[in-house]
């Protein structure tokens, strides 16, 4: 297993993994509310731990940001099969895209926070594509096989289009990225 810096580490005990998940969820919530510059003391308070606990798990802010981002990418990727198991394919695709959009629009300041460490940011972008593109692709394939959407849309193009619709969505209250993504999904439907 590798840590956020790429070093090999021993697997964590179940309670340590659970505590780390609590920290990541608290940090994610703080980032949604205040961006990636949210004070560590706020994250610690949300998690119900001391600041030292956060620094023990994540020695730098960049380590924490990367871990939260990876945690959320994993959650989004893992949601795809679960949604497909419980819903018709187009409904599953629509729900997954909703999670994907929420993920994109809540990444306040991530790119700026990692600008000083381009190699780590590039690795994170690669991780994003490696985890999310297959999830999106399987949902698209299932919806196309069911005859619910046109079959000529690839996951990368769809994700990139959605990403472009979500850029700067929080900067203008008159702009509704979710509404535009909904219209895009409606355009995928078979007639």
Contact map, one row per residue, 1 for C-alpha under 8 A:
11100001111000000000000000000000000000000000000000000000000000000000000000000000000000000000000000000000000000000000000000000000000000000000000000000000000000000000000000000000000000000000000
11111111100000000000000000000000000000000000000000000000000000000000000000000000000000000000000000000000000000000000000000000000000000000000000000000000000000000000000000000000000000000000000
11111111100000000000000000000000000000000000000000000000000000000000000000000000000000000000000000000000000000000000000000000000000000000000000000000000000000000000000000000000000000000000000
01111110000000000000000000000000000000000000000000000000000000100110000000000000000000000000000000000000000000000000000000000000000000000000000000000000000000000000000000000000000000000000000
01111110000000000000000000000000000000000000000000000000000000100000000000000000000000000000000000000000000000000000000000000000000000000000000000000000000000000000000000000000000000000000000
01111111000000000000000000000000000000000000000000000000000000000000000000000000000000000000000000000000000000000000000000000000000000000000000000000000000000000000000000000000000000000000000
01111111100000000000000000000000000000000000000000000000000000000000000000000000000000000000000000000000000000000000000000000000000000000000000000000000000000000000000000000000000000000000000
11100111110000000000000000000000000000000000000000000000000000000000000000000000000000000000000000000000000000000000000000000000000000000000000000000000000000000000000000000000000000000000000
11100011111000000000000000000000000000000000000000000000000000000000000000000000000000000000000000000000000000000000000000000000000000000000000000000000000000000000000000000000000000000000000
10000001111100000000000000000000000000000000000000000000000000000000000000000000000000000000000000000000000000000000000000000000000000000000000000000000000000000000000000000000000000000000000
10000000111110000000000000000000000000000000000000000000000000000000000000000000000000000000000000000000000000000000000000000000000000000000000000000000000000000000000000000000000000000000000
00000000011111011000000000000000000000000000000000000000000000000000000000000000000000000000000000000000000000000000000000000000000000000000000000000000000000000000000000000000000000000000000
00000000001111111000000000000000000000000000000000000000000000000000000000000000000000000000000000000000000000000000000000000000000000000000000000000000000000000000000000000000000000000000000
00000000000111111100000000000000000000000000000000000000000000000000000000000000000000000000000000000000000000000000000000000000000000000000000000000000000000000000000000000000000000000000000
00000000000011111110000000000000000000000000000000000000000000000000000000000000000000000000000000000000000000000000000000000000000000000000000000000000000000000000000000000000000000000000000
00000000000111111111000000000000000000000000000000000000000000000000000000000000000000000000000000000000000000000000000000000000000000000000000000000000000000000000000000000000000000000000000
00000000000111111111100000000000000000000000000000000000000000000000000000000000000000000000000000000000000000000000000000000000000000000000000000000000000000000000000000000000000000000000000
00000000000001111111110000000000000000000000000000000000000000000000000000000000000000000000000000000000000000000000000000000000000000000000000000000000000000000000000000000000000000000000000
00000000000000111111111000000000000000000000000000000000000000000000000000000000000000000000000000000000000000000000000000000000000000000000000000000000000000000000000000000000000000000000000
00000000000000011111111100000000000000000000000000000000100000000000000000000000000000000000000000000000000000000000000000000000000000000000000000000000000000000000000000000000000000000000000
00000000000000001111111110000000000000000000000000000000000000000000000000000000000000000000000000000000000000000000000000000000000000000000000000000000000000000000000000000000000000000000000
00000000000000000111111111000000000000000000001000000000000000000000000000000000000000000000000000000000000000000000000000000000000000000000000000000000000000000000000000000000000000000000000
00000000000000000011111111100000000000000011001000000100000000000000000000000000000000000000000000000000000000000000000000000000000000000000000000000000000000000000000000000000000000000000000
00000000000000000001111111110000000000000000000000000000000000010011001000000000000000000000000000000000000000000000000000000000000000000000000000000000000000000000000000000000000000000000000
00000000000000000000111111111000000000000000001000000000000000000001000000000000000000000000000000000000000000000000000000000000000000000000000000000000000000000000000000000000000000000000000
00000000000000000000011111111100000000000011011000000000000000000000000000000000000000000000000000000000000000000000000000000000000000000000000000000000000000000000000000000000000000000000000
00000000000000000000001111111110000000000010010000000000000000010001000000000000000000000000000000000000000000000000000000000000000000000000000000000000000000000000000000000000000000000000000
00000000000000000000000111111111000000000000000000000000000000000001000000000000000000000000000000000000000000000000000000000000000000000000000000000000000000000000000000000000000000000000000
00000000000000000000000011111111100000000000000000000000000000000000000000000000000000000000000000000000000000000000000000000000000000000000000000000000000000000000000000000000000000000000000
00000000000000000000000001111111111101000110010000000000000000000000000000000000000000000000000000000000000000000000000000000000000000000000000000000000000000000000000000000000000000000000000
00000000000000000000000000111111111111000000000000000000000000000000000000000000000000000000000000000000011100000000000000000000000000000000000000000000000000000000000000000000000000000000000
00000000000000000000000000011111111000000000000000000000000000000000000000000000000000000000000000000000011100000000000000000000000000000000000000000000000000000000000000000000000000000000000
00000000000000000000000000001111111000000000000000000000000000000000000000000000000000000000000000000000000000000000000000000000000000000000000000000000000000000000000000000000000000000000000
00000000000000000000000000000111111111000000000000000000000000000000000000000000000000000000000000000000000000000000000000000000000000000000000000000000000000000000000000000000000000000000000
00000000000000000000000000000111111111000000000000000000000000000000000000000000000000000000000000000000001110000000000000000000000000000000000000000000000000000000000000000000000000000000000
00000000000000000000000000000110011111000000000000000000000000001000000000000000000000000000000000000000001111001000000000000000000000000000000000000000000000000000000000000000000000000000000
00000000000000000000000000000010011111100000000000000000000000000000000000000000000000000000000000000000000010000000000000000000000000000000000000000000000000000000000000000000000000000000000
00000000000000000000000000000110011111110110000000000000000000000000000000000000000000000000000000000000000000000000000000000000000000000000000000000000000000000000000000000000000000000000000
00000000000000000000000000000000000011111110000000000000000000000000000000000000000000000000000000000000000000000000000000000000000000000000000000000000000000000000000000000000000000000000000
00000000000000000000000000000000000001111111000000100100000000000000000000000000000000000000000000000000000000000000000000000000000000000000000000000000000000000000000000000000000000000000000
00000000000000000000000000000000000000111111100001100000000000000000000000000000000000000000000000000000000000000000000000000000000000000000000000000000000000000000000000000000000000000000000
00000000000000000000000000000100000001111111110000000000000000000000000000000000000000000000000000000000000000000000000000000000000000000000000000000000000000000000000000000000000000000000000
00000000000000000000001001100100000001111111111000000000000000000000000000000000000000000000000000000000000000000000000000000000000000000000000000000000000000000000000000000000000000000000000
00000000000000000000001001000000000000011111111111100100000000000000000000000000000000000000000000000000000000000000000000000000000000000000000000000000000000000000000000000000000000000000000
00000000000000000000000000000000000000001111111111000000000000000000000000000000000000000000000000000000000000000000000000000000000000000000000000000000000000000000000000000000000000000000000
00000000000000000000000001100100000000000111111110000000000000000000000000000000000000000000000000000000000000000000000000000000000000000000000000000000000000000000000000000000000000000000000
00000000000000000000011011000000000000000011111110000000000000000000000000000000000000000000000000000000000000000000000000000000000000000000000000000000000000000000000000000000000000000000000
00000000000000000000000000000000000000000001111111000000000000000000000000000000000000000000000000000000000000000000000000000000000000000000000000000000000000000000000000000000000000000000000
00000000000000000000000000000000000000000001111111101100000000000000000000000000000000000000000000000000000000000000000000000000000000000000000000000000000000000000000000000000000000000000000
00000000000000000000000000000000000000001001100111111100000000000000000000000000000000000000000000000000000000000000000000000000000000000000000000000000000000000000000000000000000000000000000
00000000000000000000000000000000000000011001000011111110000000000000000000000000000000000000000000000000000000000000000000000000000000000000000000000000000000000000000000000000000000000000000
00000000000000000000000000000000000000000000000001111111000000000000000000000000000000000000000000000000000000000000000000000000000000000000000000000000000000000000000000000000000000000000000
00000000000000000000000000000000000000000000000011111111100000000000000000000000000000000000000000000000000000000000000000000000000000000000000000000000000000000000000000000000000000000000000
00000000000000000000001000000000000000010001000011111111111000000000000000000000000000000000000000000000000000000000000000000000000000000000000000000000000000000000000000000000000000000000000
00000000000000000000000000000000000000000000000000111111111100000000000000000000000000000000000000000000000000000000000000000000000000000000000000000000000000000000000000000000000000000000000
00000000000000000000000000000000000000000000000000011111111000000000000000000000000000000000000000000000000000000000000000000000000000000000000000000000000000000000000000000000000000000000000
00000000000000000001000000000000000000000000000000001111111000000000000000000000000000000000000000000000000000000000000000000000000000000000000000000000000000000000000000000000000000000000000
00000000000000000000000000000000000000000000000000000111111110110000000000000000000000000000000000000000000000000000000000000000000000000000000000000000000000000000000000000000000000000000000
00000000000000000000000000000000000000000000000000000111111110110000000000000000000000000000000000000000000000000000000000000000000000000000000000000000000000000000000000000000000000000000000
00000000000000000000000000000000000000000000000000000010011111110000000000000000000000000000000000000000000000000000000000000000000000000000000000000000000000000000000000000000000000000000000
00000000000000000000000000000000000000000000000000000000011111111000000000000000000000000000000000000000000000000000000000000000000000000000000000000000000000000000000000000000000000000000000
00000000000000000000000000000000000000000000000000000000000111111100000000000000000000000000000000000000000000001100000000000000000000000000000000000000000000000000000000000000000000000000000
00011000000000000000000000000000000000000000000000000000011111111110000000000000000000000000000000000000000000000000000000000000000000000000000000000000000000000000000000000000000000000000000
00000000000000000000000100100000000000000000000000000000011111111111000000000000000000000000000000000000000000000000000000000000000000000000000000000000000000000000000000000000000000000000000
00000000000000000000000000000000000100000000000000000000000011111111100000000000000000000000000000000000000001000000000000000000000000000000000000000000000000000000000000000000000000000000000
00010000000000000000000000000000000000000000000000000000000001111111110000000000000000000000000000000000000000000000000000010000000000000000000000000000000000000000000000000000000000000000000
00010000000000000000000100000000000000000000000000000000000000111111111000000000000000000000000000000000000000000000000000000000000000000000000000000000000000000000000000000000000000000000000
00000000000000000000000110110000000000000000000000000000000000011111111100000000000000000000000000000000000000000000000000000000000000000000000000000000000000000000000000000000000000000000000
00000000000000000000000000000000000000000000000000000000000000001111111110000000000000000000000000000000000000000000000000000000000000000000000000000000000000000000000000000000000000000000000
00000000000000000000000000000000000000000000000000000000000000000111111111000000000000000000000000000000000000000000000000010011000000000000000000000000000000000000000000000000000000000000000
00000000000000000000000100000000000000000000000000000000000000000011111111100000000000000000000000000000000000000000000000000000000000000000000000000000000000000000000000000000000000000000000
00000000000000000000000000000000000000000000000000000000000000000001111111110000000000000000000000000010000000000000000000000000000000000000000000000000000000000000000000000000000000000000000
00000000000000000000000000000000000000000000000000000000000000000000111111111000000000000000000000000000000000000000000000000001001100000000000000000000000000000000000000000000000000000000000
00000000000000000000000000000000000000000000000000000000000000000000011111111100000000000000000000000000000000000000000000000000001000000000000000000000000000000000000000000000000000000000000
00000000000000000000000000000000000000000000000000000000000000000000001111111110000000000000000000000000000000000000000000000000000000000000000000000000000000000000000000000000000000000000000
00000000000000000000000000000000000000000000000000000000000000000000000111111111000000000000000100110010000000000000000000000000000100000000000000000000000000000000000000000000000000000000000
00000000000000000000000000000000000000000000000000000000000000000000000011111111000000000000000000000000000000000000000000000000001100100000000000000000000000000000000000000000000000000000000
00000000000000000000000000000000000000000000000000000000000000000000000001111111110000000000000000000000000000000000000000000000000000100000000000000000000000000000000000000000000000000000000
00000000000000000000000000000000000000000000000000000000000000000000000000111111111000000000000100000000000000000000000000000000000000000000000000000000000000000000000000000000000000000000000
00000000000000000000000000000000000000000000000000000000000000000000000000011111111100000001100100000000000000000000000000000000000000110010000000000000000000000000000000000000000000000000000
00000000000000000000000000000000000000000000000000000000000000000000000000000111111110000000000000000000000000000000000000000000000000100000000000000000000000000000000000000000000000000000000
00000000000000000000000000000000000000000000000000000000000000000000000000000111111111000000000000000000000000000000000000000000000000000000000000000000000000000000000000000000000000000000000
00000000000000000000000000000000000000000000000000000000000000000000000000000011111111100001101100000000000000000000000000000000000000000000000000000000000000000000000000000000000000000000000
00000000000000000000000000000000000000000000000000000000000000000000000000000001111111111001100000000000000000000000000000000000000000000010000000000000000000000000000000000000000000000000000
00000000000000000000000000000000000000000000000000000000000000000000000000000000111111100000000000000000000000000000000000000000000000000000000000000000000000000000000000000000000000000000000
00000000000000000000000000000000000000000000000000000000000000000000000000000000011111110001000000000000000000000000000000000000000000000000000000000000000000000000000000000000000000000000000
00000000000000000000000000000000000000000000000000000000000000000000000000000000001111111011000000000000000000000000000000000000000000000000000000000000000000000000000000000000000000000000000
00000000000000000000000000000000000000000000000000000000000000000000000000000000000101111111000000000000000000000000000000000000000000000000000000000000000000000000000000000000000000000000000
00000000000000000000000000000000000000000000000000000000000000000000000000000000000100111111100000000000000000000000000000000000000000000011011001010000000000000000000000000000000000000000000
00000000000000000000000000000000000000000000000000000000000000000000000000000000000000011111110000000000000000000000000000000000000000000010001000011000000000000000000000000000000000000000000
00000000000000000000000000000000000000000000000000000000000000000000000000000000000000111111111000000000000000000000000000000000000000000000000000000000000000000000000000000000000000000000000
00000000000000000000000000000000000000000000000000000000000000000000000000000001001101111111111100000000000000000000000000000000000000000010000000000000000000000000000000000000000000000000000
00000000000000000000000000000000000000000000000000000000000000000000000000000001001100001111111110000000000000000000000000000000000000010011001000000000000000000000000000000000000000000000000
00000000000000000000000000000000000000000000000000000000000000000000000000000000000000000111111111000000000000000000000000000000000000000000000000000000000000000000000000000000000000001000000
00000000000000000000000000000000000000000000000000000000000000000000000000000000001000000011111111100000000000000000000000000000000000000000000000000000000000000000000000000000000000000000000
00000000000000000000000000000000000000000000000000000000000000000000000000010011001000000001111111110000000000000000000000000000000000010000000000000000000000000000000000000000000000000000000
00000000000000000000000000000000000000000000000000000000000000000000000000000000000000000000111111111000000000000000000000000000000000000000000000000000000000000000000000000000000000000000000
00000000000000000000000000000000000000000000000000000000000000000000000000000000000000000000011111111100000000000000000000000000000000000000000000000000000000000000000000000000010000000000000
00000000000000000000000000000000000000000000000000000000000000000000000000010000000000000000001111111110000000000000000000000000000000000000000000000000000000000000000000000000000000000000000
00000000000000000000000000000000000000000000000000000000000000000000000000010000000000000000000111111111000000000000000000000000000000000000000000000000000000000000000000000000000000000000000
00000000000000000000000000000000000000000000000000000000000000000000000000000000000000000000000011111111100000000000000000000000000000000000000000000000000000000110010000000000010000000000000
00000000000000000000000000000000000000000000000000000000000000000000000000000000000000000000000001111111110000000000000000000000000000000000000000000000000000000000000000000000000000000000000
00000000000000000000000000000000000000000000000000000000000000000000000100010000000000000000000000111111111000000000000000000000000000000000000000000000000000000000000000000000000000000000000
00000000000000000000000000000000000000000000000000000000000000000000000000000000000000000000000000011111111000000000000000000000000000000000000000000000000000000010010000000000000000000000000
00000000000000000000000000000000000000000000000000000000000000000000000000000000000000000000000000001111111100000000000000000000000000000000000000000000000000000000011111000000000000000000000
00000000000000000000000000000011000000000000000000000000000000000000000000000000000000000000000000000111111100000000000000000000000000000000000000000000000000000000000000000000000000000000000
00000000000000000000000000000011001100000000000000000000000000000000000000000000000000000000000000000011111111000000000000000000000000000000000000000000000000000000000000000000000000000000000
00000000000000000000000000000011001100000000000000000000000000000000000000000000000000000000000000000000111111000000000000000000000000000000000000000000000000000000000000000000000000000000000
00000000000000000000000000000000001110000000000000000000000000000000000000000000000000000000000000000000001111111000000000000000000000000000000000000000000000000000000000000000000000000000000
00000000000000000000000000000000000100000000000000000000000000001000000000000000000000000000000000000000001111111100000000000000000000000000000000000000000000000000000000000000000000000000000
00000000000000000000000000000000000000000000000000000000000000000000000000000000000000000000000000000000000011111110000010000000000000000000000000000000000000000000000000000000000000000000000
00000000000000000000000000000000000000000000000000000000000000000000000000000000000000000000000000000000000011111110000000000000000000000000000000000000000000000000000000000000000000000000000
00000000000000000000000000000000000100000000000000000000000001000000000000000000000000000000000000000000000011111111000000000000000000000000000000000000000000000000000000000000000000000000000
00000000000000000000000000000000000000000000000000000000000001000000000000000000000000000000000000000000000001111111110110000000000000000000000000000000000000000000000000000000000000000000000
00000000000000000000000000000000000000000000000000000000000000000000000000000000000000000000000000000000000000111111110010000000000000000000000000000000000000000000000000000000000000000000000
00000000000000000000000000000000000000000000000000000000000000000000000000000000000000000000000000000000000000001111110000000000000000000000000000000000000000000000000000000000000000000000000
00000000000000000000000000000000000000000000000000000000000000000000000000000000000000000000000000000000000000000111111110000000000000000000000000000000000000000000000000000000000000000000000
00000000000000000000000000000000000000000000000000000000000000000000000000000000000000000000000000000000000000000111111111000000000000000000000000000000000000000000000000000000000000000000000
00000000000000000000000000000000000000000000000000000000000000000000000000000000000000000000000000000000000000000000111111100000000000000000000000000000000000000000000000000000000000000000000
00000000000000000000000000000000000000000000000000000000000000000000000000000000000000000000000000000000000000000100111111110000000000000000000000000000000000000000000000000000000000000000000
00000000000000000000000000000000000000000000000000000000000000000000000000000000000000000000000000000000000000100110111111111000000000000000000000000000000000000000000000000000000000000000000
00000000000000000000000000000000000000000000000000000000000000000000000000000000000000000000000000000000000000000000011111111100000000000000000000000000000000000000000000000000000000000000000
00000000000000000000000000000000000000000000000000000000000000000000000000000000000000000000000000000000000000000000001111111110000000000000000000000000000000000000000000000000000000000000000
00000000000000000000000000000000000000000000000000000000000000000100010000000000000000000000000000000000000000000000000111111111000000000000000000000000000000000000000000000000000000000000000
00000000000000000000000000000000000000000000000000000000000000000000000000000000000000000000000000000000000000000000000011111111100000000000000000000000000000000000000000000000000000000000000
00000000000000000000000000000000000000000000000000000000000000000000000000000000000000000000000000000000000000000000000001111111110000000000000000000000000000000000000000000000000000000000000
00000000000000000000000000000000000000000000000000000000000000000000010000000000000000000000000000000000000000000000000000111111111000000000000000000000000000000000000000000000000000000000000
00000000000000000000000000000000000000000000000000000000000000000000010010000000000000000000000000000000000000000000000000011111111110000000000000000000000000000000000000000000000000000000000
00000000000000000000000000000000000000000000000000000000000000000000000000000000000000000000000000000000000000000000000000001111111110000000000000000000000000000000000000000000000000000000000
00000000000000000000000000000000000000000000000000000000000000000000000000000000000000000000000000000000000000000000000000000111111111000000000000000000000000000000000000000000000000000000000
00000000000000000000000000000000000000000000000000000000000000000000000011001000000000000000000000000000000000000000000000000011111111100000000000000000000000000000000000000000000000000000000
00000000000000000000000000000000000000000000000000000000000000000000000010011000000000000000000000000000000000000000000000000001111111110000000000000000000000000000000000000000000000000000000
00000000000000000000000000000000000000000000000000000000000000000000000000000000000000000000000000000000000000000000000000000001111111111000000000000000001100100000000000000000000000000000000
00000000000000000000000000000000000000000000000000000000000000000000000000000000000000000000000000000000000000000000000000000000011111111100000000000000001000000000000000000000000000000000000
00000000000000000000000000000000000000000000000000000000000000000000000000001101100000000000000000000000000000000000000000000000001111111110000000000000000000000000000000000000000000000000000
00000000000000000000000000000000000000000000000000000000000000000000000000000001000000000000100100000000000000000000000000000000000111111111000000000000001000100000000000000000000000000000000
00000000000000000000000000000000000000000000000000000000000000000000000000000000000000000000000000000000000000000000000000000000000011111111100000000000011000000000000000000000000000000000000
00000000000000000000000000000000000000000000000000000000000000000000000000000000000000000000000000000000000000000000000000000000000001111111110000000000000000000000000000000000000000000000000
00000000000000000000000000000000000000000000000000000000000000000000000000000001000100001101100000000000000000000000000000000000000000111111111000000000000000000000000000000000000000000000000
00000000000000000000000000000000000000000000000000000000000000000000000000000000000000001000100000000000000000000000000000000000000000011111111100001010111000000000000000000000000000000000000
00000000000000000000000000000000000000000000000000000000000000000000000000000000000000000000000000000000000000000000000000000000000000001111111110000010000000000000000000000000000000000000000
00000000000000000000000000000000000000000000000000000000000000000000000000000000000000001000000000000000000000000000000000000000000000000111111111000000000000000000000000000000000000000000000
00000000000000000000000000000000000000000000000000000000000000000000000000000000000000001100100000000000000000000000000000000000000000000011111111111000000000000000000000000000000000000000000
00000000000000000000000000000000000000000000000000000000000000000000000000000000000000000000000000000000000000000000000000000000000000000001111111111110000000000000000000000000000000000000000
00000000000000000000000000000000000000000000000000000000000000000000000000000000000000000000000000000000000000000000000000000000000000000000111111110010000000000000000000000000000000000000000
00000000000000000000000000000000000000000000000000000000000000000000000000000000000000001000000000000000000000000000000000000000000000000000011111111000000000000000000000000000000000000000000
00000000000000000000000000000000000000000000000000000000000000000000000000000000000000000000000000000000000000000000000000000000000000000000001111111100000000000000000000000000000000000000010
00000000000000000000000000000000000000000000000000000000000000000000000000000000000000001100000000000000000000000000000000000000000000000000001111111100000000000000000000000000000000000000110
00000000000000000000000000000000000000000000000000000000000000000000000000000000000000000100000000000000000000000000000000000000000000000001001101111110000000000000000000000000000000000001110
00000000000000000000000000000000000000000000000000000000000000000000000000000000000000000000000000000000000000000000000000000000000000000000000100111111100000000000000000000000000000000001110
00000000000000000000000000000000000000000000000000000000000000000000000000000000000000000000000000000000000000000000000000000000000000000001100110001111100000000000000000000000000000000000000
00000000000000000000000000000000000000000000000000000000000000000000000000000000000000000000000000000000000000000000000000000000000000000000000000000111110000000000000000000000000000000000000
00000000000000000000000000000000000000000000000000000000000000000000000000000000000000000000000000000000000000000000000000000000000000000001000000000111111011000000000000000000000000000000000
00000000000000000000000000000000000000000000000000000000000000000000000000000000000000000000000000000000000000000000000000000000000000001001000000000001111111000000000000000000000000000000000
00000000000000000000000000000000000000000000000000000000000000000000000000000000000000000000000000000000000000000000000000000000000011011001000000000000111111100000000000000000000000000000000
00000000000000000000000000000000000000000000000000000000000000000000000000000000000000000000000000000000000000000000000000000000000010000000000000000000011111110000000000000000000000000000000
00000000000000000000000000000000000000000000000000000000000000000000000000000000000000000000000000000000000000000000000000000000000000000000000000000000111111111000000000000000000000000000000
00000000000000000000000000000000000000000000000000000000000000000000000000000000000000000000000000000000000000000000000000000000000000000000000000000000111111111100000000000000000000000000000
00000000000000000000000000000000000000000000000000000000000000000000000000000000000000000000000000000000000000000000000000000000000010010000000000000000001111111110000000000000000000000000000
00000000000000000000000000000000000000000000000000000000000000000000000000000000000000000000000000000000000000000000000000000000000000000000000000000000000111111111000000000000000000000000000
00000000000000000000000000000000000000000000000000000000000000000000000000000000000000000000000000000000000000000000000000000000000000000000000000000000000011111111100000000000000000000000000
00000000000000000000000000000000000000000000000000000000000000000000000000000000000000000000000000001000000000000000000000000000000000000000000000000000000001111111110000000000000010000000000
00000000000000000000000000000000000000000000000000000000000000000000000000000000000000000000000000001001000000000000000000000000000000000000000000000000000000111111111000000000000000000000000
00000000000000000000000000000000000000000000000000000000000000000000000000000000000000000000000000000000000000000000000000000000000000000000000000000000000000011111111000000000000000000000000
00000000000000000000000000000000000000000000000000000000000000000000000000000000000000000000000000000000000000000000000000000000000000000000000000000000000000001111111010000000100110000000000
00000000000000000000000000000000000000000000000000000000000000000000000000000000000000000000000000001001100000000000000000000000000000000000000000000000000000000111111110000000110000000000000
00000000000000000000000000000000000000000000000000000000000000000000000000000000000000000000000000000000100000000000000000000000000000000000000000000000000000000011111110000000000000000000000
00000000000000000000000000000000000000000000000000000000000000000000000000000000000000000000000000000000100000000000000000000000000000000000000000000000000000000000011111110000000000000000000
00000000000000000000000000000000000000000000000000000000000000000000000000000000000000000000000000000000100000000000000000000000000000000000000000000000000000000000111111111011100000000000000
00000000000000000000000000000000000000000000000000000000000000000000000000000000000000000000000000000000100000000000000000000000000000000000000000000000000000000000000111111000000000000000000
00000000000000000000000000000000000000000000000000000000000000000000000000000000000000000000000000000000000000000000000000000000000000000000000000000000000000000000000111111000000000000000000
00000000000000000000000000000000000000000000000000000000000000000000000000000000000000000000000000000000000000000000000000000000000000000000000000000000000000000000000111111110000000000000000
00000000000000000000000000000000000000000000000000000000000000000000000000000000000000000000000000000000000000000000000000000000000000000000000000000000000000000000000011111111000000000000000
00000000000000000000000000000000000000000000000000000000000000000000000000000000000000000000000000000000000000000000000000000000000000000000000000000000000000000000000000011111000000000000000
00000000000000000000000000000000000000000000000000000000000000000000000000000000000000000000000000000000000000000000000000000000000000000000000000000000000000000000000010011111100000000000000
00000000000000000000000000000000000000000000000000000000000000000000000000000000000000000000000000000000000000000000000000000000000000000000000000000000000000000000000010001111111100000000000
00000000000000000000000000000000000000000000000000000000000000000000000000000000000000000000000000000000000000000000000000000000000000000000000000000000000000000000110010000011111110000000000
00000000000000000000000000000000000000000000000000000000000000000000000000000000000000000000000001001000000000000000000000000000000000000000000000000000000000000000010000000001111111000000000
00000000000000000000000000000000000000000000000000000000000000000000000000000000000000000000000000000000000000000000000000000000000000000000000000000000000000000000000000000001111111100000000
00000000000000000000000000000000000000000000000000000000000000000000000000000000000000000000000000000000000000000000000000000000000000000000000000000000000000000000100000000001111111110000000
00000000000000000000000000000000000000000000000000000000000000000000000000000000000000000000000000000000000000000000000000000000000000000000000000000000000000000100100000000000111111111000000
00000000000000000000000000000000000000000000000000000000000000000000000000000000000000000000000000000000000000000000000000000000000000000000000000000000000000000000000000000000011111111100000
00000000000000000000000000000000000000000000000000000000000000000000000000000000000000000000000000000000000000000000000000000000000000000000000000000000000000000000000000000000001111111110000
00000000000000000000000000000000000000000000000000000000000000000000000000000000000000000000000000000000000000000000000000000000000000000000000000000000000000000000000000000000000111111111000
00000000000000000000000000000000000000000000000000000000000000000000000000000000000000000000010000000000000000000000000000000000000000000000000000000000000000000000000000000000000011111111100
00000000000000000000000000000000000000000000000000000000000000000000000000000000000000000000000000000000000000000000000000000000000000000000000000000000000000000000000000000000000001111111100
00000000000000000000000000000000000000000000000000000000000000000000000000000000000000000000000000000000000000000000000000000000000000000000000000000000000000000000000000000000000000111111100
00000000000000000000000000000000000000000000000000000000000000000000000000000000000000000000000000000000000000000000000000000000000000000000000000001100000000000000000000000000000000011111110
00000000000000000000000000000000000000000000000000000000000000000000000000000000000000000000000000000000000000000000000000000000000000000000000000011100000000000000000000000000000000001111111
00000000000000000000000000000000000000000000000000000000000000000000000000000000000000000000000000000000000000000000000000000000000000000000000000111100000000000000000000000000000000000001111
00000000000000000000000000000000000000000000000000000000000000000000000000000000000000000000000000000000000000000000000000000000000000000000000000000000000000000000000000000000000000000000111
